[in-house]
């Protein structure tokens, strides 16, 4: 197995598992709401589910990059520390009324959790390409960097 196949297969495995769990939660939540007589429209459920699945694939790509950098639970530690740092930047920017610092924190958060608001995207009259390109570039860049990092690692073939 080539190393790029290894990275992509791990990303797809995690992404499909996370998307399946997310969609299962959506089905259970929708069923409970329907049992109480407050079922949301099917179109809203589908749009929300598709958005959550895209978010799972995006976050899985970011975690694939962090996982290639450090083993064990270190990837989650990096994710949480960077996320916390971005939140602190955003808060400090809002308190000091520094738009640039607030925007920096928001962009870091957006890069850590790439997603597309499908309802807003479809409702827009001319389709905006910025959210699509931002999402795709984040996912592709994270996977490409993960492949580069894994290719540069020296792996022992003697280990179990």
C-alpha positions as CSV (number, residue, x, y, z in Angstrom):
1,X,0.0,0.0,0.0
2,X,1.4,3.4,-0.9
3,X,1.6,6.0,1.7
4,X,-0.8,8.4,-0.1
5,X,-3.4,5.5,-0.3
6,X,-2.8,5.0,3.5
7,X,-3.6,8.7,4.3
8,X,-6.6,8.9,2.0
9,X,-8.0,5.6,3.2
10,X,-7.7,6.7,6.8
11,X,-9.3,10.0,6.0
12,X,-12.2,8.3,4.2
13,X,-12.6,5.7,7.0
14,X,-12.8,8.4,9.7
15,X,-15.0,10.6,7.6
16,X,-17.5,8.0,6.6
17,X,-17.7,6.7,10.2
18,X,-18.3,10.3,11.6
19,X,-20.8,11.0,8.9
20,X,-22.7,7.8,9.6
21,X,-22.8,8.7,13.4
22,X,-23.9,12.2,12.6
23,X,-26.7,11.0,10.2
24,X,-27.8,8.5,12.8
25,X,-28.1,11.3,15.4
26,X,-30.1,13.3,12.8
27,X,-32.5,10.4,12.1
28,X,-33.1,9.8,15.9
29,X,-33.6,13.5,16.5
30,X,-36.0,13.8,13.6
31,X,-37.9,10.7,14.7
32,X,-38.3,12.1,18.2
33,X,-39.5,15.4,16.9
34,X,-42.0,13.6,14.6
35,X,-43.2,11.6,17.5
36,X,-44.0,14.8,19.3
37,X,-45.8,16.2,16.2
38,X,-43.1,18.8,15.4
39,X,-41.3,17.1,12.5
40,X,-39.2,19.5,10.4
41,X,-39.7,19.5,6.6
42,X,-37.9,16.7,4.8
43,X,-35.9,19.2,2.7
44,X,-34.5,20.8,5.9
45,X,-33.5,17.4,7.2
46,X,-31.7,16.5,4.0
47,X,-29.9,19.8,3.8
48,X,-28.8,19.7,7.4
49,X,-27.7,16.1,7.0
50,X,-25.7,16.8,3.8
51,X,-24.1,19.8,5.5
52,X,-23.1,17.7,8.6
53,X,-21.7,15.0,6.3
54,X,-19.6,17.6,4.5
55,X,-18.4,19.0,7.9
56,X,-17.4,15.5,8.9
57,X,-15.3,15.1,5.8
58,X,-13.7,18.5,6.3
59,X,-12.8,18.0,10.0
60,X,-11.5,14.5,9.2
61,X,-9.1,16.0,6.6
62,X,-7.8,18.5,9.2
63,X,-7.4,15.6,11.8
64,X,-5.6,13.5,9.1
65,X,-3.0,16.4,8.8
66,X,-2.6,16.6,12.6
67,X,-2.5,12.9,12.9
68,X,0.4,12.7,10.4
69,X,2.3,15.2,12.6
70,X,2.0,13.5,15.9
71,X,0.8,10.1,17.0
72,X,-1.7,9.0,19.6
73,X,-4.1,11.5,21.0
74,X,-1.7,14.3,20.1
75,X,-3.7,15.1,17.0
76,X,-6.7,15.9,19.1
77,X,-4.5,17.9,21.5
78,X,-3.2,20.0,18.6
79,X,-6.8,20.5,17.3
80,X,-8.1,21.6,20.7
81,X,-5.1,23.9,21.4
82,X,-5.4,25.6,18.0
83,X,-9.1,25.9,18.4
84,X,-8.8,27.3,21.9
85,X,-6.1,29.8,20.6
86,X,-8.4,30.9,17.8
87,X,-11.3,31.4,20.2
88,X,-9.1,33.5,22.5
89,X,-8.0,35.6,19.5
90,X,-11.6,36.2,18.6
91,X,-12.6,37.1,22.1
92,X,-9.7,39.5,22.5
93,X,-10.4,41.1,19.2
94,X,-14.0,41.6,20.2
95,X,-13.1,43.1,23.6
96,X,-10.4,45.4,22.2
97,X,-12.5,46.1,19.1
98,X,-9.7,45.0,16.8
99,X,-11.4,43.7,13.7
100,X,-8.2,42.2,12.4
101,X,-7.7,40.0,15.4
102,X,-11.3,39.0,15.5
103,X,-11.1,38.1,11.8
104,X,-7.9,36.1,12.3
105,X,-9.6,34.0,15.0
106,X,-12.6,33.4,12.8
107,X,-10.5,32.3,9.8
108,X,-8.5,29.9,12.0
109,X,-11.7,28.4,13.3
110,X,-13.0,28.2,9.7
111,X,-9.9,26.4,8.6
112,X,-10.2,23.9,11.5
113,X,-13.9,23.2,10.8
114,X,-14.4,23.5,7.1
115,X,-18.1,23.4,6.2
116,X,-20.6,24.7,3.6
117,X,-24.0,26.1,4.5
118,X,-25.9,24.3,1.8
119,X,-29.3,26.0,2.5
120,X,-27.7,29.5,2.1
121,X,-25.7,28.3,-0.9
122,X,-28.7,26.9,-2.8
123,X,-30.9,29.9,-1.9
124,X,-28.4,32.4,-3.3
125,X,-29.4,33.8,-6.7
126,X,-25.9,33.7,-8.3
127,X,-24.2,30.7,-6.7
128,X,-21.3,32.0,-4.6
129,X,-18.1,30.1,-5.3
130,X,-16.1,31.3,-2.3
131,X,-17.6,28.8,0.2
132,X,-17.1,25.9,-2.2
133,X,-13.5,26.9,-3.1
134,X,-12.7,27.6,0.6
135,X,-14.0,24.2,1.7
136,X,-12.3,22.3,-1.1
137,X,-9.0,24.1,-0.8
138,X,-8.9,23.4,3.0
139,X,-9.6,19.7,2.5
140,X,-7.2,19.2,-0.4
141,X,-4.4,21.2,1.3
142,X,-4.8,19.3,4.6
143,X,-4.7,15.9,2.7
144,X,-1.8,17.0,0.5
145,X,0.2,18.2,3.5
146,X,-0.6,15.0,5.4
147,X,0.7,12.9,2.4
148,X,3.9,15.0,2.3
149,X,4.5,14.6,6.0
150,X,3.8,10.8,5.9
151,X,6.1,10.5,2.9
152,X,8.9,12.2,4.8
153,X,8.6,9.9,7.8
154,X,10.8,7.0,8.2
155,X,8.6,4.0,9.0
156,X,9.9,0.8,10.4
157,X,8.6,-2.2,8.5
158,X,9.8,-4.5,11.3
159,X,7.3,-3.2,13.8
160,X,4.0,-5.2,14.3
